[in-house]
Amino acid sequence: MEHTYQYSWIIPFVPLPVPMLIGVGLLLFPTATKNIRRMWAFPNIFLLSIVMIFSVDLAIHQIHSSCIYQYVWSWTINNDFSLEFGHFIDPLTSIMSVLITTVGILVLIYSDNYMSHDQGYLRFFAYMTFFNTSMLGLVTSSNLIQIYIFWELVGMCSYLLIGFWSTRPIAASACQKAFVTNRVGDFGLLLGILGLYWITGSFEFRDLFEIFNNLIYNNEVNLLFVTLCAFLLFAGAVAKSAQFPLHVWLPDAMEGPTPISALIHAATMVAAGIFLVARLLPLFIVIPYIMNLISLIGIITVLLGATLALAQKDIKRSLAYSTMSQLGYMMLALGMGSYRAALFHLITHAYSKALLFLGSGSIIHSMEAIVGYSPDKSQNMVLMGGLRKHVPITKTAFLLGTLSLCGIPPLACFWSKDEILNDSWLYSPIFAIIACFTAGLTAFYMFRIYLLTFEGHFNIRFQNYSGKKSNSFYSISIWGKEEPKSIKTEFSLFALLTMNNERPSFFSKNTFRIDIDSKVTKMPFITIFPFGTTKTVFYPHESDSTMLFSMLVLVLFPLFVGTIGIPFHQEGMDLDLLSILLTPSINLLHENSNYFFDWYEFLTNSTFSVSIAYFGIVLASFLYKPFYSSFQNWNILNLVTKRGTNEILWDKIINFIYDWSYNRAYIDTFYAISLTEKLRELAQLTHLLDRRVIDGITNGVGIASFFVGESIKYVGGSRISSYLLLYLFYVVIFFFICYFFFNYF
């Protein structure tokens, strides 16, 4: 067992040779490396599988031994300063390592087929593997400096992967937005680390917690300064985990390939902020103000993410806001001190959301065969519908992931989310009401995604290959938006709606076809030649076996991973696998790991939360599931509110909800006005000051010197007597000025 812990330092470095070899191969032997590019997927998956086996073995040892292992070695020593690097193995490390490797392997298998057509296939795998290395290094770090190094490497990989298709202006803007937003939090994290070292004199977690707690209990440190340092540390987690108000980068990050969204922006990188707060929770827990702030930010993010997901039409952006909301649940649990519940939900959500993102990737992959490569069309749920007939396996996997995220028993997220909801009732009834309400919203918008995508009738039927370019839906961004070059709206949602004099609404049931003059055909493929224009009819198809394999394996986790947190009564106490694993960390928080689990109270509270979830599902089914064919083009709300006395008020409420959600709560607009535009004005003012004032003074001195020199050269006449006379004249003027100054001042 000791050898297992001793050699755990190799965990981050096992996958590292592959991206290095890919880089060297592309640099020295580009043609040969590209010719065998599909072979590079095998060593990636194989080496990450080795890490997964090692991580699972560590987790098993953690369950049996319930210990924390740390091994460090000195990097540099200078007088009283010593910087040490090493690895830190505890339950949190084990959980994150298993999570990163299992999801990472399945995403790599999925990506082999998903990215096979892309010219940047090798670059994609190099980035992905280097990200896995950085993330594993982050979770095994033994001190704050080491965490910060890998923290920045993870951010760099995220930047590269979000902007993977950098030739697309939207993708380039999205990666810049993610980079700048995360820099805000990362700068705060760096300041917090330095402030904490100034207080305690250590970067190591064990020493840091012990010294810090002693200083707090003995009142030997300024509480205001300590709170400020803790807040700055928390700021890093806020940015990385897309918490309010630094959440604006996450939806735009969906511009990267879908496997990136599944691995980085659903299961691993966004969980780094949750990991950091969980790692530093022994430090935060002795500062009540910070714990209250963590829970407040968490509950705001929970509600905001859910409301912003209500009217999104891009399937990946909808799932991104869902991720933001679920990360808020984890942050809320940590702020309440529910360490176990937060990590439990981290595990269940990661697998469920990874399944949903891979399912969305399968949908997008199928839609691209119809509309060509165009994210604005292949990812837009308004242009989907009826896919259950064409992609049944994807539909089943997506439905299970949806049910799990909605908290439907006995799937995984039910156990973890209900535990957070139960703890929230004890912490704050107001927070509990908001959390339960958001659980209903989660069920509503997740089934909205499912129904718009898989139910009803397939809305896109014809793809025009006449060579005409069509406009795409623009996205709101603080970095500006691309205005369409013309108002011609073959694919414009607004024009399709305004042709029928309707306001865009996420309750609308209208069927939008790309070519409304074409006839519907049930043939899978047909070519027509009307007036010399070629139009081809396609239908979606199921993804290839490697993509389906990853999804089918991930389906097992929402079905069974929740069992690790189900307590079983044994020997006078309630035990579960997760609590046994977390015993060392819970003891470090001075909490009782052998708690009594009240099944009656749990079932009572869960009945309420599950009822809310079912209500959200029923409401979504009522509003989005199409009626019979004769009613399929009706707006169902018209059936409910037609000629009602409160119709105007209801329309205003619905329009407000739609505008709030579709425009991202106007937060991006606020940042654009208050930050981006003001910073540009400040930059222009600074530029003007630099050119007119600073450069003007410098240039003025040079010009003045030139003219003075030119003038003086004519004074000289090579006569010594003239020079002496001029010298005496200046001396007399100087003495006169001195005399005048001393006598009158």
C-alpha positions in Angstrom: 0.0 0.0 0.0 2.8 2.4 0.8 4.3 1.8 -2.6 1.0 2.7 -4.2 0.9 6.0 -2.5 4.7 6.6 -3.0 4.4 6.2 -6.8 1.2 8.2 -7.2 3.2 11.2 -8.4 3.3 9.6 -11.8 -0.5 10.1 -12.3 -0.2 13.4 -14.0 2.8 12.5 -16.2 1.7 9.2 -17.7 -0.4 10.8 -20.5 2.2 13.5 -21.1 4.5 11.7 -23.7 1.7 11.5 -26.3 1.2 15.3 -26.8 5.0 15.7 -26.7 5.4 13.1 -29.5 2.6 14.6 -31.5 4.2 18.0 -31.3 7.7 16.7 -32.3 6.2 14.6 -35.1 4.3 17.6 -36.5 7.4 19.7 -36.3 10.0 17.2 -37.8 7.9 14.7 -39.8 4.6 16.5 -40.6 3.6 14.4 -43.6 4.3 11.0 -42.0 2.6 12.1 -38.7 -0.5 13.2 -40.5 -0.7 10.0 -42.6 -1.0 7.9 -39.4 -3.0 10.4 -37.5 -5.8 7.9 -36.5 -3.3 5.7 -34.8 -2.5 8.4 -32.2 -5.8 7.9 -30.5 -4.8 4.5 -29.2 -1.8 5.6 -27.1 -3.9 8.5 -25.7 -6.6 6.1 -24.6 -4.3 3.4 -23.4 -2.2 5.7 -21.2 -5.2 7.4 -19.7 -6.6 3.9 -19.0 -3.5 3.1 -17.0 -4.1 6.3 -15.0 -7.7 5.3 -14.4 -6.7 1.9 -13.1 -4.2 3.5 -10.8 -6.7 6.0 -9.6 -9.4 3.4 -8.9 -6.8 1.4 -6.9 -6.0 4.5 -4.9 -9.7 5.0 -4.2 -10.0 1.5 -3.0 -7.0 1.9 -0.7 -8.6 5.1 0.6 -11.8 3.3 1.5 -10.0 0.6 3.4 -7.3 2.7 5.1 -9.1 6.1 5.6 -5.8 8.0 5.5 -4.2 11.1 3.9 -0.9 10.7 2.2 1.5 13.5 1.3 5.0 13.4 -0.2 7.0 16.5 -0.9 10.5 17.4 -2.0 12.3 20.7 -1.9 12.4 22.7 -5.1 14.3 25.7 -3.8 15.5 26.9 -0.4 16.6 30.4 0.3 17.1 31.6 3.9 13.6 31.3 5.5 11.8 30.6 2.2 11.3 27.1 1.1 9.3 26.0 -2.0 8.3 22.4 -2.1 6.5 20.4 -4.7 4.8 17.0 -4.2 1.6 15.1 -4.4 -1.3 15.0 -1.9 -3.5 12.0 -1.9 -6.8 12.2 0.0 -10.4 11.3 -0.7 -11.0 14.4 -2.8 -8.0 13.6 -4.9 -9.2 10.1 -5.5 -12.7 11.2 -6.5 -11.4 13.8 -8.9 -8.8 11.5 -10.5 -11.4 8.7 -11.1 -13.8 11.3 -12.5 -11.3 12.9 -14.8 -9.9 9.6 -16.2 -13.3 7.8 -16.7 -14.9 10.7 -18.5 -11.7 11.5 -20.3 -11.3 8.0 -21.8 -14.9 7.9 -23.0 -14.6 11.4 -24.5 -11.4 10.4 -26.3 -13.1 7.3 -27.8 -16.0 9.5 -28.8 -13.7 12.1 -30.3 -11.9 9.7 -32.5 -14.9 9.4 -34.7 -16.4 12.8 -34.1 -13.2 14.7 -35.1 -12.1 12.2 -37.8 -13.0 14.5 -40.6 -11.3 17.6 -39.1 -7.9 18.7 -40.3 -6.9 19.6 -36.8 -7.4 16.0 -35.5 -3.9 15.6 -34.2 -3.9 19.1 -32.6 -7.2 18.3 -30.9 -5.8 15.1 -29.3 -2.6 16.9 -28.2 -4.7 19.6 -26.5 -7.0 17.1 -24.9 -4.3 15.0 -23.5 -2.3 17.9 -22.2 -5.5 19.1 -20.6 -6.0 15.8 -18.8 -2.4 16.0 -17.6 -2.9 19.5 -16.3 -6.1 18.6 -14.6 -4.6 15.5 -12.9 -1.7 17.6 -11.8 -4.1 20.1 -10.3 -6.0 17.6 -8.2 -2.8 15.9 -6.9 -1.0 19.1 -6.0 0.2 19.4 -2.4 0.4 23.2 -2.1 -1.2 26.4 -3.4 1.7 27.4 -5.7 1.6 24.0 -7.4 -2.2 24.3 -7.8 -1.8 27.8 -9.3 0.7 26.5 -11.9 -1.7 23.7 -13.0 -4.6 26.0 -12.7 -3.1 28.3 -15.4 -2.2 25.3 -17.6 -5.8 24.1 -17.4 -7.0 27.6 -18.4 -4.5 27.7 -21.3 -5.8 24.3 -22.6 -9.4 25.6 -22.3 -8.4 28.7 -24.3 -6.9 26.6 -27.0 -9.8 24.2 -27.2 -12.6 26.8 -27.1 -10.8 28.5 -30.0 -10.0 25.3 -31.7 -11.8 26.5 -34.9 -10.1 29.9 -34.6 -10.9 30.8 -38.3 -14.5 31.3 -37.1 -14.8 34.8 -35.7 -17.3 33.7 -33.1 -15.0 31.0 -31.8 -12.0 33.3 -31.7 -14.1 35.8 -29.7 -15.4 33.1 -27.4 -11.9 31.9 -26.4 -10.8 35.5 -25.8 -13.8 36.1 -23.7 -13.2 33.0 -21.6 -9.5 34.0 -21.2 -10.2 37.6 -20.1 -13.0 36.6 -17.7 -10.9 33.9 -16.1 -8.0 36.3 -15.7 -10.1 38.3 -13.3 -10.6 35.4 -11.0 -7.0 34.1 -11.5 -5.5 37.4 -10.5 -7.7 37.4 -7.3 -6.5 33.8 -6.7 -2.9 34.8 -7.0 -3.3 37.7 -4.6 -5.1 35.5 -2.1 -2.3 32.9 -2.2 0.3 35.5 -1.6 -1.8 37.1 1.2 -2.3 33.7 2.9 1.5 33.0 2.7 2.1 36.4 4.3 -0.2 35.4 7.2 0.9 31.8 7.7 4.3 31.5 6.1 3.4 28.3 4.3 1.9 27.1 1.0 1.4 23.4 2.2 -2.2 22.5 2.9 -1.7 20.7 6.2 0.6 23.4 7.7 -1.6 26.1 6.2 -4.8 24.8 7.8 -3.2 24.2 11.2 -1.5 27.6 11.4 -4.4 29.5 10.1 -6.9 27.9 12.5 -4.6 28.6 15.4 -4.3 32.2 14.4 -8.1 32.6 14.1 -8.9 30.9 17.4 -6.2 32.8 19.3 -7.3 36.1 17.6 -3.7 36.8 16.5 -4.5 38.0 13.0 -6.5 40.9 11.5 -9.9 39.3 10.7 -10.6 41.9 7.9 -7.4 41.0 6.1 -8.0 37.3 6.5 -11.5 37.7 5.1 -10.1 39.7 2.2 -7.6 36.9 1.4 -10.2 34.2 1.6 -12.5 36.3 -0.7 -9.7 36.6 -3.3 -9.2 32.8 -3.2 -12.9 32.3 -3.7 -12.8 34.7 -6.7 -10.6 32.2 -8.6 -13.2 29.5 -8.0 -16.1 31.8 -9.1 -14.5 32.4 -12.5 -13.4 28.9 -13.2 -16.8 27.3 -12.1 -18.8 30.0 -14.0 -20.5 31.4 -10.9 -22.3 34.8 -10.9 -21.1 37.4 -11.9 -18.2 35.8 -13.8 -20.3 33.2 -15.6 -20.6 35.0 -18.9 -17.8 33.0 -20.6 -19.4 29.5 -20.2 -22.2 29.7 -22.8 -19.9 31.2 -25.4 -17.4 28.4 -24.7 -19.8 26.1 -26.5 -18.2 27.3 -29.7 -15.6 24.7 -29.3 -16.1 21.1 -30.5 -18.8 19.2 -28.6 -16.4 16.7 -26.9 -14.7 19.7 -25.3 -18.0 20.7 -23.8 -18.5 17.2 -22.5 -15.1 16.9 -20.8 -14.1 20.4 -19.9 -17.2 22.4 -19.5 -19.4 19.7 -17.9 -17.3 17.3 -16.0 -13.8 18.4 -15.2 -12.5 22.0 -15.7 -15.6 23.8 -14.4 -15.4 21.4 -11.4 -12.0 22.8 -10.7 -13.5 25.8 -8.9 -15.7 23.4 -6.8 -12.5 21.3 -6.1 -10.6 24.4 -4.9 -13.4 25.5 -2.5 -13.7 21.9 -1.2 -9.9 21.7 -0.8 -9.8 25.0 1.1 -13.0 24.4 3.1 -11.1 23.8 6.4 -9.9 27.4 5.9 -13.2 28.9 4.8 -15.3 27.2 7.5 -13.7 29.3 10.3 -14.7 32.5 8.5 -18.6 32.8 8.7 -18.7 35.8 6.3 -17.0 33.8 3.5 -19.3 30.8 4.1 -22.3 33.0 3.8 -20.9 34.6 0.7 -20.2 31.2 -0.9 -23.8 30.0 -0.2 -25.2 33.3 -1.5 -23.3 33.2 -4.7 -24.3 29.6 -5.1 -28.0 30.2 -4.7 -27.9 33.2 -7.1 -26.1 31.1 -9.7 -28.6 28.2 -9.2 -31.6 30.5 -10.0 -29.9 32.6 -12.7 -28.6 29.6 -14.6 -32.0 27.9 -14.6 -33.9 31.1 -15.8 -31.3 31.7 -18.6 -31.7 28.2 -19.9 -35.5 28.6 -20.4 -35.5 30.3 -23.9 -32.2 29.3 -25.4 -32.4 27.7 -28.9 -28.9 26.4 -29.1 -28.9 23.0 -27.6 -25.3 23.3 -26.2 -25.9 26.7 -24.7 -29.0 25.4 -23.0 -26.9 22.6 -21.5 -24.2 25.2 -20.6 -26.6 27.2 -18.5 -27.9 24.0 -17.0 -24.2 23.2 -16.0 -23.9 26.7 -14.5 -27.1 26.1 -12.4 -25.9 22.7 -11.1 -22.5 24.1 -10.2 -24.4 26.6 -8.2 -26.0 23.7 -6.2 -22.6 22.4 -5.4 -21.4 25.8 -4.3 -24.5 26.3 -2.2 -23.8 23.0 -0.5 -20.2 23.9 0.2 -21.3 27.3 1.6 -23.7 25.4 3.9 -20.9 23.2 5.1 -22.4 20.1 3.4 -19.1 18.8 2.1 -20.3 15.3 1.4 -23.5 16.5 -0.5 -21.4 18.8 -2.7 -19.0 16.1 -3.8 -21.8 13.6 -4.2 -23.6 16.0 -6.6 -20.3 16.8 -8.3 -19.9 13.1 -9.2 -23.5 12.4 -10.3 -23.8 15.6 -12.3 -20.5 15.1 -14.1 -21.5 11.8 -15.5 -25.1 12.9 -16.3 -24.0 16.1 -18.0 -21.2 14.4 -19.9 -23.8 12.0 -21.3 -26.1 14.8 -22.3 -23.3 16.7 -24.1 -22.2 13.6 -25.9 -25.8 13.0 -26.8 -26.1 16.6 -28.1 -22.9 16.0 -30.1 -24.5 12.9 -31.7 -27.5 15.0 -32.6 -25.3 17.8 -34.1 -23.3 15.2 -36.0 -26.6 13.9 -37.6 -27.9 17.4 -38.3 -24.7 18.4 -40.1 -25.5 15.8 -42.7 -28.6 17.8 -43.5 -27.7 21.5 -43.2 -23.9 21.1 -43.7 -21.4 22.4 -41.2 -23.2 25.4 -39.7 -23.5 25.6 -35.9 -26.3 28.1 -36.1 -28.5 25.5 -37.8 -27.2 22.1 -36.7 -27.4 23.2 -33.0 -30.6 25.1 -33.1 -33.5 23.2 -31.5 -36.1 25.2 -33.3 -34.9 23.5 -36.6 -35.0 20.0 -35.1 -37.9 17.8 -33.9 -39.0 14.2 -34.5 -35.4 12.9 -34.2 -36.6 10.0 -32.0 -37.4 8.0 -35.1 -34.0 8.5 -36.7 -31.6 8.3 -33.7 -33.3 6.0 -31.2 -30.2 5.0 -29.2 -29.1 8.7 -28.8 -32.7 9.5 -27.8 -32.8 6.8 -25.1 -29.4 7.9 -23.7 -30.4 11.6 -23.8 -33.7 10.8 -22.0 -31.9 8.9 -19.2 -29.5 11.8 -18.7 -32.4 14.2 -18.7 -34.3 12.3 -16.2 -31.2 12.0 -14.0 -30.6 15.7 -14.1 -34.3 16.4 -13.3 -33.9 14.4 -10.1 -36.2 11.6 -10.9 -35.6 8.5 -8.7 -33.8 6.2 -8.7 -31.3 7.9 -11.1 -28.1 9.4 -9.8 -28.8 13.1 -9.5 -31.9 12.4 -7.4 -29.9 11.2 -4.4 -27.4 14.0 -4.5 -29.7 16.9 -5.3 -32.2 15.9 -2.7 -29.5 15.7 -0.1 -28.6 19.3 -0.9 -32.3 20.3 -0.8 -32.7 18.7 2.6 -29.6 20.4 4.0 -30.8 23.8 2.6 -34.1 23.6 4.6 -31.9 23.4 7.8 -29.7 26.2 6.7 -32.1 28.8 5.3 -35.8 28.3 4.4 -35.5 31.1 1.8 -32.6 29.4 0.1 -34.5 26.1 0.3 -37.5 27.6 -1.5 -35.4 29.0 -4.2 -33.5 25.7 -4.6 -36.7 23.7 -4.8 -38.2 26.2 -7.3 -35.1 25.8 -9.4 -35.4 22.1 -9.3 -38.8 22.5 -11.0 -37.3 24.9 -13.5 -34.5 22.3 -14.2 -37.1 19.7 -15.0 -39.0 22.2 -17.2 -36.1 23.3 -19.4 -34.5 19.9 -19.6 -37.7 18.4 -21.0 -38.1 21.4 -23.2 -34.7 20.5 -24.7 -35.8 16.8 -25.1 -39.2 17.6 -26.6 -38.0 20.2 -29.0 -35.3 17.9 -30.2 -36.8 14.4 -30.3 -40.6 14.8 -30.3 -43.0 16.3 -32.9 -42.1 16.4 -36.6 -38.8 16.9 -38.2 -38.7 20.6 -39.2 -35.7 20.8 -41.5 -36.3 18.9 -44.7 -34.5 20.5 -47.6 -31.0 21.9 -48.0 -30.5 24.3 -50.9 -27.3 23.7 -52.8 -27.8 26.5 -55.2 -24.6 28.2 -53.9 -26.4 31.0 -52.0 -25.1 31.9 -48.6 -27.6 32.2 -45.8 -27.4 34.3 -42.7 -26.8 32.7 -39.3 -28.2 33.5 -36.0 -26.0 36.0 -34.2 -25.2 35.6 -30.6 -25.1 38.4 -28.0 -21.6 39.0 -26.7 -19.7 41.7 -24.8 -17.1 41.5 -27.5 -19.6 42.7 -30.1 -21.9 40.8 -32.5 -21.7 40.1 -36.2 -24.4 42.0 -38.0 -25.9 40.1 -41.0 -24.7 41.5 -44.3 -28.3 41.6 -45.6 -31.8 41.3 -44.3 -32.4 38.3 -46.5 -33.5 35.7 -43.9 -33.7 32.2 -45.4 -32.7 30.9 -42.0 -33.6 33.9 -39.9 -35.8 32.9 -37.0 -37.1 36.5 -36.5 -38.2 36.8 -40.1 -39.9 33.4 -40.1 -41.9 34.5 -37.1 -42.6 38.0 -38.2 -44.0 36.7 -41.5 -46.8 35.4 -39.5 -46.9 38.5 -37.3 -45.8 36.6 -34.3 -43.5 37.5 -31.5 -40.6 35.0 -30.9 -41.6 32.8 -28.0 -40.2 29.7 -26.5 -43.7 28.4 -26.2 -44.3 28.6 -30.0 -45.2 25.4 -31.7 -44.8 26.6 -35.3 -42.9 24.4 -37.7 -40.1 26.3 -39.4 -38.9 24.8 -42.6 -35.9 26.0 -44.6 -37.8 25.8 -47.9 -41.5 26.2 -47.2 -42.3 25.7 -50.9 -40.9 22.2 -51.1 -43.0 19.1 -50.6 -42.5 16.7 -47.8 -41.1 13.3 -48.8 -40.4 10.3 -46.7 -37.6 9.0 -48.9 -34.2 9.0 -47.2 -32.5 10.5 -50.2 -33.8 12.0 -53.4 -32.5 14.6 -55.9 -34.8 17.0 -57.6 -34.0 19.4 -60.4 -36.5 22.3 -60.4 -35.4 25.0 -62.9 -31.8 24.0 -62.8 -31.5 24.2 -59.0 -30.4 21.0 -57.2 -32.1 20.3 -53.9 -31.3 17.2 -51.9 -33.4 15.6 -49.1 -31.6 14.1 -46.2 -32.7 12.6 -42.9 -30.7 12.3 -39.7 -29.0 9.1 -39.0 -27.6 7.4 -35.9 -23.9 8.0 -35.0 -21.2 5.5 -35.6 -20.4 2.7 -33.2 -17.5 4.4 -31.3 -19.6 7.4 -30.5 -22.5 5.2 -29.4 -20.2 3.0 -27.3 -19.1 6.0 -25.2 -22.7 7.1 -24.7 -23.9 3.6 -23.8 -21.1 3.2 -21.2 -21.9 6.6 -19.8 -25.6 5.6 -19.4 -24.5 3.1 -16.8 -23.3 5.9 -14.5 -26.6 7.8 -14.1 -28.2 4.4 -13.5 -25.9 3.1 -10.8 -23.4 5.8 -9.5 -26.0 7.1 -7.1 -25.8 3.9 -5.1 -22.5 5.0 -3.6 -24.3 7.6 -1.6 -27.3 5.5 -0.4 -26.8 4.8 3.3 -27.4 1.3 4.7 -28.0 0.7 8.4 -25.3 -1.4 9.9 -24.0 -1.9 13.4 -26.1 1.0 14.9 -25.0 3.5 12.2 -25.8 4.5 8.7 -22.9 3.8 6.3 -22.5 4.4 2.7 -19.5 4.0 0.4 -19.0 7.8 -0.2 -19.1 8.6 3.5 -16.5 5.9 4.3 -14.3 7.3 1.5 -14.6 10.8 2.8 -14.0 10.0 6.4 -10.5 11.6 6.6 -11.7 14.8 5.0 -14.8 15.0 7.1 -12.7 14.5 10.2 -10.5 17.3 9.1 -13.6 19.6 9.0 -14.3 18.4 12.6 -17.6 16.9 11.6 -19.1 13.6 12.6 -18.8 11.1 9.8 -21.0 8.5 11.5 -24.2 10.5 11.2 -27.7 9.0 11.6 -29.7 9.1 8.4 -33.4 9.5 8.8 -35.1 7.7 6.0 -38.6 8.9 6.9 -37.5 12.6 6.8 -35.6 12.0 3.5 -38.5 10.3 1.8 -40.9 13.1 3.0 -38.7 15.9 1.7 -37.9 14.0 -1.5 -41.5 13.4 -2.2 -42.0 17.2 -2.3 -38.9 17.8 -4.5 -39.8 15.0 -6.9 -43.4 16.3 -7.1 -42.0 19.7 -8.2 -39.8 18.0 -10.8 -42.7 16.0 -12.2 -44.8 19.2 -12.3 -42.0 20.8 -14.4 -42.0 17.8 -16.7 -45.8 17.9 -17.1 -45.8 21.6 -17.8 -43.1 21.2 -20.4 -44.9 18.3 -22.0 -48.1 20.4 -22.1 -46.4 23.4 -23.6 -44.0 21.8 -26.1 -45.3 18.3 -27.0 -47.3 18.9 -30.2 -50.9 18.1 -30.5 -52.3 16.1 -33.4 -51.3 17.2 -36.8 -54.3 19.5 -37.2 -53.1 21.5 -34.2 -49.3 21.2 -34.7 -49.0 24.8 -36.0 -50.9 26.3 -33.1 -49.3 28.1 -30.3 -50.6 26.1 -27.3 -50.7 29.2 -25.1 -53.4 30.5 -27.4 -55.6 27.6 -26.4 -55.1 28.4 -22.8 -55.3 32.2 -22.8 -57.4 32.9 -25.9 -59.8 35.7 -25.2 -59.1 35.5 -21.5 -59.5 38.5 -19.3 -55.8 38.3 -18.2 -54.4 37.7 -21.6 -52.5 41.0 -21.9 -51.0 40.6 -18.4 -50.1 37.0 -19.2 -48.5 38.0 -22.5 -46.4 40.6 -20.7 -45.2 38.1 -18.2 -44.3 35.6 -20.9 -42.5 38.2 -23.0 -40.6 39.4 -20.0 -39.4 35.9 -19.2 -38.5 35.3 -22.8 -36.5 38.5 -23.1 -34.8 38.0 -19.8 -33.7 34.5 -20.8 -32.9 35.0 -24.4 -30.9 38.1 -23.7 -29.0 36.5 -20.9 -30.6 38.6 -18.2 -28.9 41.6 -20.0 -25.7 40.9 -18.0 -23.7 40.7 -21.2 -25.2 44.0 -22.4 -24.4 45.6 -19.0 -20.8 44.5 -19.2 -20.6 45.7 -22.8 -21.8 49.2 -21.8 -20.2 49.5 -18.4 -16.9 47.7 -19.0 -16.1 47.2 -22.7 -17.2 50.5 -24.0 -15.9 52.5 -21.0 -12.5 50.7 -21.2 -12.3 51.5 -24.9 -13.1 55.2 -24.2 -10.5 55.2 -21.5 -8.0 53.6 -23.9 -8.8 56.2 -26.5 -8.3 59.0 -23.9 -5.1 57.5 -22.8 -3.9 57.1 -26.3 -4.8 60.8 -27.0 -3.0 61.8 -23.8 0.1 59.8 -24.8 0.2 61.3 -28.3 -0.8 64.9 -27.6 0.7 65.5 -24.1 3.5 63.1 -23.4 4.8 62.8 -27.0 4.0 66.5 -27.4 6.3 67.5 -24.5 9.1 65.2 -25.7 8.8 66.5 -29.3 8.4 70.1 -28.1 11.7 69.9 -26.1 13.5 68.5 -29.1 12.1 71.1 -31.5 12.8 73.9 -29.0 16.4 72.7 -28.6 16.7 72.7 -32.4 15.5 76.3 -32.8 17.6 77.5 -29.9 20.6 75.9 -31.3 20.0 77.3 -34.7 19.5 80.8 -33.2 22.6 80.7 -31.0 24.9 79.7 -33.7 24.4 83.0 -35.4 25.4 84.9 -32.2 29.0 83.6 -32.3 31.5 85.7 -34.2 34.8 84.2 -33.0 35.6 87.4 -31.0 36.7 86.8 -27.4 35.6 90.3 -26.3 32.1 89.7 -27.5 31.9 86.4 -25.6 33.2 88.1 -22.4 30.7 91.0 -22.7 27.8 88.5 -23.2 29.0 86.5 -20.2 29.1 89.6 -18.0 25.6 90.6 -19.2 24.2 87.2 -18.1 26.0 87.4 -14.7 24.6 90.8 -14.0 21.0 89.6 -14.9 21.5 86.6 -12.6 22.6 88.7 -9.6 19.8 91.1 -10.2 17.3 88.3 -10.1 18.8 86.9 -6.9 18.8 90.3 -5.2 15.2 90.9 -6.2 14.1 87.4 -5.0 15.8 87.6 -1.5 14.6 91.1 -0.8 11.0 90.7 -1.8 10.3 87.0 -1.0 
